[in-house]
């Protein structure tokens, strides 16, 4: 299965916050640069394996920039926002800070995300091009 977008966002399919984040990005991704894949799906497992990503170490968000690199935790969030372009490029300077600062905040929220955010009934937003959502 070929993915033609430059970015693949792998997210926790059981996490309400992750689903909200995917909807947030999809709504603002006017250039359709992202494909969204649940981490625990067959394709998600295949992609993480091919990229050498240890899913025991990360279980909520991974951004794969095709043929370049992959990013986890706060770097994945900031790179995703930056890839949207426009005013979202203003987050770029935050990428210059050491990852420990952003990852501390990310980890704090990630540990509580399943309690704080309930999984939505419908994983894919209504009225969207479903070709950007795989195995949802």
Backbone torsions as a table, in degrees:
resi	resn	phi	psi	omega
1	UNK	NA	119.7	-177.0
2	UNK	-90.0	139.2	175.8
3	UNK	-116.0	119.8	-172.4
4	UNK	-94.4	-3.9	-179.6
5	UNK	-86.3	152.8	-179.6
6	UNK	-70.5	-20.3	-177.8
7	UNK	-125.1	139.8	173.0
8	UNK	-120.1	120.9	178.6
9	UNK	-102.1	114.3	175.8
10	UNK	-95.7	129.9	-176.1
11	UNK	-138.3	161.3	178.9
12	UNK	-73.4	112.5	-177.8
13	UNK	-69.0	-10.5	179.9
14	UNK	-102.9	7.5	-172.6
15	UNK	-110.8	122.7	178.1
16	UNK	-62.5	-40.7	178.7
17	UNK	-63.5	-39.8	178.9
18	UNK	-63.9	-42.5	177.4
19	UNK	-62.5	-41.2	178.1
20	UNK	-64.6	-38.4	178.5
21	UNK	-65.2	-40.4	177.8
22	UNK	-63.2	-45.1	178.8
23	UNK	-63.3	-39.3	177.8
24	UNK	-59.7	-49.0	-179.8
25	UNK	-65.7	-45.2	-178.4
26	UNK	-57.5	-44.5	-177.6
27	UNK	-62.0	-31.0	-176.8
28	UNK	-100.3	-5.8	-176.8
29	UNK	-87.2	74.6	-175.9
30	UNK	-67.8	-24.3	-179.2
31	UNK	-93.1	2.6	179.6
32	UNK	50.2	58.8	-178.2
33	UNK	-92.2	-10.2	-174.3
34	UNK	-114.1	145.5	163.9
35	UNK	-117.5	136.9	-174.4
36	UNK	-109.3	126.7	-175.9
37	UNK	-136.3	126.7	174.6
38	UNK	-63.4	137.1	179.4
39	UNK	-57.1	-39.3	-173.3
40	UNK	-88.5	7.8	177.1
41	UNK	-82.0	166.9	178.2
42	UNK	-57.7	-45.8	179.4
43	UNK	-66.5	-39.5	178.1
44	UNK	-60.3	-43.7	178.7
45	UNK	-64.8	-41.5	178.7
46	UNK	-63.1	-45.0	-178.9
47	UNK	-65.3	-41.5	179.4
48	UNK	-67.3	-38.0	178.0
49	UNK	-64.1	-46.4	179.8
50	UNK	-62.6	-32.9	-177.7
51	UNK	-89.2	-4.5	-179.1
52	UNK	72.7	30.3	-178.3
53	UNK	-90.5	126.4	179.7
54	UNK	-84.7	103.0	-177.5
55	UNK	-72.6	-7.5	173.0
56	UNK	-76.6	-24.9	-178.4
57	UNK	-88.5	-29.6	-178.5
58	UNK	-136.3	132.3	-177.2
59	UNK	-135.9	17.5	-178.1
60	UNK	-127.2	-45.4	-179.7
61	UNK	-149.9	134.4	175.8
62	UNK	-137.8	132.5	174.7
63	UNK	-110.6	119.8	176.1
64	UNK	-102.5	119.0	172.3
65	UNK	-94.0	107.8	-170.4
66	UNK	-54.7	134.2	178.2
67	UNK	62.6	16.8	179.1
68	UNK	-125.7	-70.6	-174.1
69	UNK	-168.8	177.9	170.6
70	UNK	-127.6	156.2	-176.8
71	UNK	-132.5	146.2	-179.9
72	UNK	-126.3	164.0	174.3
73	UNK	52.6	-132.0	-174.2
74	UNK	-63.4	-32.3	178.1
75	UNK	-64.9	-39.0	177.9
76	UNK	-63.7	-41.5	179.3
77	UNK	-64.4	-50.7	-177.5
78	UNK	-65.5	-40.9	178.1
79	UNK	-65.4	-37.5	178.1
80	UNK	-63.5	-46.7	178.3
81	UNK	-62.7	-43.6	179.4
82	UNK	-60.5	-38.0	-178.4
83	UNK	-67.2	-19.5	177.6
84	UNK	-66.6	-25.9	-179.3
85	UNK	79.3	-166.6	-179.2
86	UNK	59.1	-142.7	-179.1
87	UNK	-65.8	-19.3	179.2
88	UNK	-65.5	-17.8	177.0
89	UNK	-65.4	-14.7	178.4
90	UNK	-65.3	-15.3	176.9
91	UNK	-77.3	-12.5	-175.8
92	UNK	-52.0	-44.7	179.7
93	UNK	-57.7	-26.9	178.7
94	UNK	-65.7	-23.3	178.4
95	UNK	-70.2	-14.3	-179.4
96	UNK	-83.2	-14.7	177.8
97	UNK	-77.6	152.0	176.8
98	UNK	-58.2	143.1	-176.1
99	UNK	-62.2	-24.4	-176.5
100	UNK	-60.0	-32.7	-179.8
101	UNK	-67.4	-52.1	-180.0
102	UNK	-68.5	-37.7	-178.0
103	UNK	-68.8	-29.5	176.9
104	UNK	-62.4	-47.3	178.7
105	UNK	-64.6	-44.1	179.5
106	UNK	-58.5	-48.6	-178.8
107	UNK	-62.9	-38.4	178.7
108	UNK	-58.6	-47.5	-179.9
109	UNK	-71.5	-42.6	-176.5
110	UNK	-60.1	-37.0	-179.7
111	UNK	-66.4	-24.1	-174.9
112	UNK	-110.1	-3.1	-171.2
113	UNK	-60.5	-37.1	-178.0
114	UNK	-71.2	-27.3	176.6
115	UNK	-80.0	-42.3	-173.7
116	UNK	-77.0	-32.5	-173.4
117	UNK	-125.1	115.4	178.9
118	UNK	-77.2	146.3	177.6
119	UNK	-67.4	132.4	179.3
120	UNK	-70.3	156.6	179.2
121	UNK	-64.9	-40.3	-178.2
122	UNK	-113.0	118.3	-175.8
123	UNK	-71.6	-35.1	-178.4
124	UNK	-96.1	131.0	177.2
125	UNK	-60.3	152.5	179.2
126	UNK	-72.0	147.3	177.6
127	UNK	61.4	50.9	177.5
128	UNK	-125.0	161.6	173.9
129	UNK	-80.0	105.1	-173.4
130	UNK	-69.9	-8.3	178.7
131	UNK	-66.8	-15.7	178.1
132	UNK	-91.4	-0.2	179.1
133	UNK	-117.7	122.6	-178.3
134	UNK	-114.2	133.1	174.2
135	UNK	53.4	41.0	179.3
136	UNK	-88.9	NA	NA
